[in-house]
Amino acid sequence: MSTKVHLVTIIENVTLLVFYTDSDCWQFRLISAGGEVFGERKLYYTPEAAEKAGREWIHQGY
């Protein structure tokens, strides 16, 4: 299984990671300043959709 990283960016002191795996389509994870990882196993069909969902999580206070 391989993983492809599409985006790593910092927004409001939270790292947003958008990635693709062969078995799971596109997903996102948030990494807090303290190292906690947040996200869900929801699948997105484009990296843009996963990024948008991740940004919404950040703006809603995840």
C-alpha positions in Angstrom: 0.0 0.0 0.0 1.3 3.5 -0.9 0.4 6.9 0.4 0.6 10.1 -1.7 0.7 13.4 0.1 -1.0 16.2 -1.7 -0.9 19.1 0.7 0.7 20.0 4.0 -0.1 23.5 5.3 -0.5 25.3 8.6 -3.7 27.2 9.3 -4.4 28.8 12.7 -1.5 26.9 14.3 -3.0 23.5 13.0 -1.3 21.4 10.4 -3.6 20.2 7.6 -2.5 17.1 5.8 -4.4 15.9 2.6 -3.3 12.5 1.4 -4.3 9.6 -0.9 -4.1 5.9 -0.2 -4.8 3.1 -2.7 -7.5 1.7 -0.5 -9.1 4.8 0.9 -9.2 7.5 -1.8 -8.5 11.1 -0.5 -8.6 11.9 3.2 -7.4 14.7 5.5 -6.0 14.8 9.0 -5.4 17.7 11.3 -2.4 17.8 13.7 -2.7 20.2 16.6 0.3 22.2 18.0 0.4 19.6 20.8 0.7 16.7 18.3 -2.9 15.4 18.6 -4.3 14.0 15.3 -7.9 14.6 14.3 -9.9 13.5 11.4 -12.4 11.0 10.2 -12.3 8.1 7.8 -14.7 9.8 5.4 -13.6 9.4 1.8 -13.3 12.2 -0.8 -13.0 11.7 -4.5 -10.7 14.7 -5.1 -7.9 16.3 -3.1 -9.8 19.6 -3.3 -12.8 18.2 -1.6 -10.7 16.7 1.2 -8.9 20.0 1.7 -12.1 21.9 1.8 -13.5 19.6 4.5 -10.3 19.9 6.5 -10.4 23.7 6.4 -14.0 23.6 7.5 -13.0 21.5 10.5 -10.3 24.0 11.4 -12.7 27.0 11.2 -15.3 25.2 13.2 -12.8 24.5 16.0 -12.4 20.8 15.1 
